[in-house]
């Protein structure tokens, strides 16, 4: 009778809680965020290998570490303990009734990434190779998450991105005043040079007819758009299908806010030119295969610490991957390399990232802090000096050690 290799069994877990200020306010036409709220999830196997993933809240802090651990131990770990990571990443469950639910905290993506990391490490392969990739880099585009930045900050960020070799740029639009969106596109052209590929993301700010009018106004002002992202409600398939056919000279990019079932329905409705996916590796591969089967290109949106590079390599339809200069890199011993605007696949076992021991020691924050006590985090090293805060290790360590 077949049995799991004892050495490969998952035997334990470690959670590390983080809470610090972003180096700039990020956001779009609907939301803004000032803080990083994340928990590193490490799954340990009997053979000494560890898989790493990250859970995060965009707006709200995680509870104290002790409560996070209690919830994980009660709701998540029973389904992992004693199992083989490679079998879990390929397992198909039968979600029915009360079994179709999420954990009390958003551990789902972090656990999925940690399992894929552990499975690839135990196989001795970089994750992108285990997923079947035949290339080791993908073009990155610079994304500002810039809706709430001043004009000066906006121009500075994108100007620095162009200096670093990025050749395509995505900005946030959807302001109540159409002139403001046009003004930002003009600023972008001055910061990076005219004729560069430009994408705009409205984050569902418009109705279908309004979206068509806004895009036509941008084009009439001389702005060539590579794609228009999430202009209207995610499940308005009739409106999306209309825009797909009526918008001339650009492409419709949608799917960011949908789950696996919703993306399947979006593709079946032929309601987008491009499918936007993110960080759940197994689900991204599944819907990516479906998109390839019907000839719909896939784009990789923001993923924590650029871990989406692995699925970007493996899916032949992916031509672009988003990078938005967030100050997460300090959490990894060796972040994903970005060279001259190309995101490079790490040639290391698993997904190639290990939790930084310095971050574990100096940035970990086991107790929930009120907003006015959250310390400034490190600046994004890739952005260079200028925009953002500098890292205050002593202050963060002092807050992290509070009981």
C-alpha positions in Angstrom: 0.0 0.0 0.0 1.3 3.4 -0.9 2.2 5.7 2.0 3.6 9.2 2.3 7.3 9.4 2.7 7.6 10.3 6.4 10.5 12.7 5.8 8.3 14.8 3.4 5.4 15.1 5.8 4.4 18.6 7.1 5.1 18.6 10.8 4.8 22.2 12.0 4.4 25.9 11.2 5.8 29.3 12.2 3.9 32.6 11.8 5.7 35.9 11.9 3.5 39.1 12.1 4.5 42.4 10.5 2.9 45.9 10.8 4.7 49.0 9.5 4.0 52.1 7.5 4.3 52.0 3.7 6.9 54.4 2.3 4.1 56.2 0.4 0.3 56.2 0.4 -0.8 53.7 -2.2 -4.3 53.5 -3.7 -6.7 54.0 -6.6 -10.0 55.6 -7.4 -11.7 53.6 -4.7 -9.2 52.9 -1.9 -6.1 54.2 -0.1 -3.7 52.3 2.2 -0.9 53.6 4.4 0.3 50.5 6.3 1.6 47.0 5.6 -0.3 44.3 7.5 1.3 40.9 6.8 1.9 37.5 8.3 4.7 35.3 7.0 3.5 31.6 6.9 6.3 29.0 7.1 5.4 25.3 6.8 8.0 22.9 8.1 8.5 19.3 6.9 10.2 16.4 8.6 13.1 16.5 6.1 14.0 20.0 7.3 12.6 21.9 4.3 10.4 24.9 4.8 7.9 26.5 2.5 7.2 30.3 2.8 4.1 32.3 1.9 2.6 35.6 3.0 -0.9 36.5 4.2 -1.9 40.1 4.1 -4.7 42.5 4.9 -4.9 45.7 2.8 -6.8 47.8 5.3 -6.9 46.2 8.7 -4.3 44.9 11.1 -4.0 41.3 12.0 -4.8 40.4 15.6 -2.0 39.7 18.0 0.3 36.9 16.9 -1.0 34.5 19.6 -4.5 34.8 18.2 -3.2 34.3 14.6 -1.5 31.2 15.7 -4.6 29.9 17.5 -6.8 30.4 14.5 -4.2 28.8 12.1 -3.8 25.8 14.5 -7.6 25.3 14.7 -8.8 26.1 11.2 -5.9 25.6 8.8 -3.1 23.3 10.1 -5.3 20.2 10.7 -5.7 19.9 6.9 -1.9 20.2 6.4 -0.3 18.2 9.2 1.1 14.9 8.2 0.5 15.6 4.5 2.8 15.8 1.5 3.0 19.3 0.0 3.2 18.0 -3.5 0.0 16.0 -3.1 -1.8 19.0 -1.5 -1.1 21.4 -4.3 -2.7 19.0 -6.8 -5.6 17.9 -4.6 -9.1 18.6 -5.8 -11.6 19.1 -3.0 -15.4 18.8 -3.2 -16.6 22.1 -1.7 -20.2 21.7 -0.6 -22.2 23.4 2.2 -20.3 24.3 5.3 -17.1 23.0 3.7 -17.1 25.9 1.3 -15.7 28.6 3.5 -12.5 30.6 4.2 -10.6 30.7 7.4 -11.3 33.5 9.8 -8.1 35.2 8.7 -6.9 35.4 5.0 -4.4 32.6 5.1 -5.5 31.0 1.9 -3.1 32.5 -0.6 -0.1 32.4 1.8 -0.7 28.7 2.5 -1.0 27.9 -1.2 2.2 29.7 -2.0 4.0 28.0 1.0 2.9 24.6 -0.2 4.1 25.1 -3.8 7.4 26.5 -2.4 7.8 23.4 -0.1 6.9 21.0 -2.9 9.4 22.5 -5.3 12.1 22.6 -2.7 11.6 19.0 -1.9 11.8 18.2 -5.6 15.0 20.2 -5.8 13.6 22.5 -8.6 12.9 26.2 -9.0 9.2 26.5 -8.9 8.9 28.0 -12.4 10.7 24.9 -13.8 8.5 22.6 -11.9 5.5 24.4 -13.4 6.9 23.7 -16.9 8.3 27.0 -17.8 10.7 27.3 -20.8 11.8 30.9 -20.3 13.4 32.7 -17.3 12.3 36.3 -17.6 9.2 38.4 -18.4 8.7 42.1 -19.2 7.8 44.2 -16.2 5.7 47.3 -16.3 6.0 50.1 -13.7 2.8 50.6 -11.8 2.6 53.6 -9.4 -0.5 52.8 -7.3 -0.4 56.5 -7.6 -3.9 58.0 -7.3 -3.2 59.8 -4.0 0.3 61.1 -4.9 0.9 64.7 -5.6 1.8 65.7 -9.1 5.4 66.1 -8.0 5.5 62.6 -6.4 3.8 61.1 -9.4 6.3 62.5 -11.8 9.3 61.6 -9.6 8.2 58.0 -9.2 7.6 57.4 -12.9 10.7 59.3 -13.9 12.8 57.1 -11.7 11.1 54.0 -13.1 12.1 55.1 -16.6 15.7 55.7 -15.5 15.7 52.1 -14.2 14.9 50.6 -17.6 11.1 50.2 -17.5 9.5 50.8 -20.9 5.8 50.5 -20.1 3.8 52.3 -17.4 0.4 52.0 -15.7 -1.3 54.8 -13.9 -4.5 55.0 -11.9 -7.4 56.9 -13.4 -11.1 57.3 -12.5 -11.1 60.7 -10.9 -14.5 62.4 -10.7 -13.0 65.2 -12.9 -12.0 63.8 -16.3 -9.5 66.6 -16.7 -7.5 65.3 -13.8 -7.0 61.9 -15.6 -5.9 63.7 -18.8 -3.5 65.9 -16.7 -1.9 62.8 -15.2 -1.4 61.2 -18.6 0.3 64.4 -19.8 2.6 64.4 -16.7 3.4 60.7 -17.4 4.4 61.5 -21.0 6.7 64.3 -19.8 8.2 62.1 -17.1 9.0 59.0 -19.2 8.9 60.3 -22.8 6.2 60.1 -25.4 5.4 57.0 -27.4 5.9 54.5 -24.5 3.3 51.8 -23.9 0.8 53.2 -21.3 -1.9 51.4 -19.4 -4.7 53.0 -17.4 -6.6 51.3 -14.5 -9.9 52.8 -13.3 -10.7 50.2 -10.6 -14.4 50.0 -11.6 -14.9 53.8 -11.3 -17.2 54.1 -14.4 -20.4 52.9 -16.0 -20.0 51.3 -19.4 -21.0 54.3 -21.5 -18.9 56.6 -19.2 -15.9 54.3 -19.7 -16.3 54.5 -23.4 -16.5 58.3 -23.4 -13.5 58.6 -21.0 -11.3 56.4 -23.1 -12.2 58.2 -26.3 -11.3 61.5 -24.7 -7.9 60.2 -23.7 -7.3 58.9 -27.2 -8.5 62.2 -28.7 -6.0 64.0 -26.5 -3.2 62.0 -28.2 -2.7 59.2 -25.6 -2.2 55.7 -27.0 -3.4 53.1 -24.5 -2.1 49.6 -24.5 -4.9 48.5 -22.3 -7.7 49.8 -20.1 -8.0 47.8 -16.9 -11.2 47.2 -14.8 -13.2 50.2 -16.2 -16.5 49.0 -14.9 -18.0 46.5 -12.5 -16.3 43.1 -12.5 -19.4 41.0 -13.2 -21.1 43.3 -15.7 -20.3 40.9 -18.5 -22.7 42.6 -20.9 -21.0 46.0 -20.3 -17.6 44.5 -20.6 -18.5 42.7 -23.8 -19.8 46.0 -25.2 -16.5 47.8 -24.3 -14.5 45.0 -25.8 -16.1 45.6 -29.1 -16.5 49.4 -29.0 -13.2 50.6 -27.7 -10.9 51.1 -30.6 -7.2 51.0 -30.6 -6.8 49.5 -27.1 -7.5 46.3 -25.2 -9.8 45.6 -22.3 -8.1 44.0 -19.3 -10.3 42.5 -16.6 -10.6 39.7 -14.0 -8.5 41.1 -11.1 -11.4 41.1 -8.7 -12.9 37.7 -9.7 -12.2 34.3 -8.1 -11.6 31.2 -10.2 -15.2 30.6 -11.0 -15.8 34.3 -11.9 -12.8 34.3 -14.2 -14.0 31.2 -15.9 -17.4 32.9 -16.4 -15.7 36.0 -17.7 -13.8 33.9 -20.3 -16.9 32.0 -21.3 -18.7 35.3 -21.9 -15.9 36.5 -24.1 -16.1 39.7 -22.1 -12.4 40.7 -22.0 -9.4 40.9 -24.3 -6.9 40.1 -21.5 -7.3 38.2 -18.2 -5.7 39.7 -15.1 -4.5 37.2 -12.5 -2.6 37.4 -9.2 -1.0 35.2 -6.6 -2.8 31.9 -6.0 -0.5 29.6 -7.9 -2.8 26.6 -8.5 -5.8 28.7 -9.5 -3.7 31.0 -11.7 -2.4 27.9 -13.6 -5.9 26.5 -14.0 -7.4 29.6 -15.4 -4.3 30.3 -17.4 -4.6 27.0 -19.2 -8.3 27.8 -20.0 -7.3 31.3 -21.3 -4.6 29.7 -23.5 -7.1 27.2 -24.8 -9.3 30.0 -26.2 -6.5 32.4 -27.1 -6.9 35.1 -24.4 -3.7 36.7 -23.2 -3.0 36.7 -19.5 -1.3 39.5 -17.5 0.2 39.1 -14.0 -0.9 41.8 -11.6 0.8 42.6 -8.3 1.9 39.7 -6.2 3.6 39.8 -2.8 7.3 40.1 -3.3 6.8 39.4 -7.0 6.2 35.7 -6.4 3.9 35.7 -9.5 7.0 35.5 -11.6 6.8 31.7 -11.4 3.3 31.5 -13.0 4.3 34.3 -15.4 7.1 32.1 -16.7 5.0 29.0 -16.9 2.0 30.4 -18.8 2.8 31.1 -22.4 0.1 33.8 -22.8 1.7 36.1 -20.2 3.6 39.0 -21.8 3.6 41.5 -18.9 4.0 41.4 -15.1 3.2 44.3 -12.8 5.7 45.9 -10.5 4.7 48.7 -8.2 7.7 49.7 -6.0 6.3 48.6 -2.6 8.5 48.4 0.4 8.3 44.6 0.9 11.8 43.7 -0.3 13.2 44.0 3.2 11.2 40.9 4.2 13.2 38.6 1.9 16.9 37.6 2.1 17.3 37.8 -1.6 14.3 39.4 -3.5 13.3 38.6 -7.0 15.8 40.3 -9.4 14.5 43.0 -11.8 17.0 44.0 -14.5 16.4 46.8 -17.0 12.7 46.4 -16.7 12.7 42.5 -16.9 11.6 40.4 -14.0 14.0 37.5 -13.7 13.1 34.0 -12.4 15.3 33.0 -9.5 17.4 29.9 -10.2 17.0 28.6 -6.6 14.9 25.7 -5.3 11.3 26.5 -4.6 10.1 30.0 -5.3 13.6 31.3 -4.2 12.6 33.5 -1.3 13.5 33.0 2.3 12.2 35.2 5.2 14.9 37.7 6.1 16.4 37.0 9.5 17.0 40.7 10.0 13.3 41.3 9.3 12.3 38.5 11.7 14.5 40.0 14.3 13.9 43.7 13.8 10.5 44.2 12.0 8.4 41.4 13.5 5.5 42.9 15.5 3.7 40.3 17.6 1.3 42.8 19.2 -1.3 44.8 17.3 -0.4 48.5 17.3 -2.8 51.5 17.0 -2.3 53.5 13.8 -0.6 56.4 15.6 2.1 54.0 17.0 2.9 52.1 13.8 6.5 52.9 12.9 7.8 53.9 9.6 8.9 51.0 7.5 11.9 50.9 5.1 11.9 52.7 1.8 11.7 50.6 -1.3 15.4 50.2 -2.3 14.5 49.8 -6.0 12.9 53.3 -5.9 16.1 54.9 -4.8 16.5 58.0 -2.5 13.8 60.5 -2.6 10.2 59.4 -2.3 9.5 57.5 0.9 10.8 57.0 4.4 14.1 55.7 5.7 14.3 52.5 7.8 14.4 53.2 11.5 15.5 49.8 12.9 15.7 50.8 16.5 12.2 52.4 16.6 10.6 49.4 14.8 12.4 46.9 17.1 11.3 48.9 20.2 7.6 48.7 19.0 7.9 45.1 18.0 9.1 44.1 21.4 6.1 45.6 23.3 4.0 43.2 25.3 
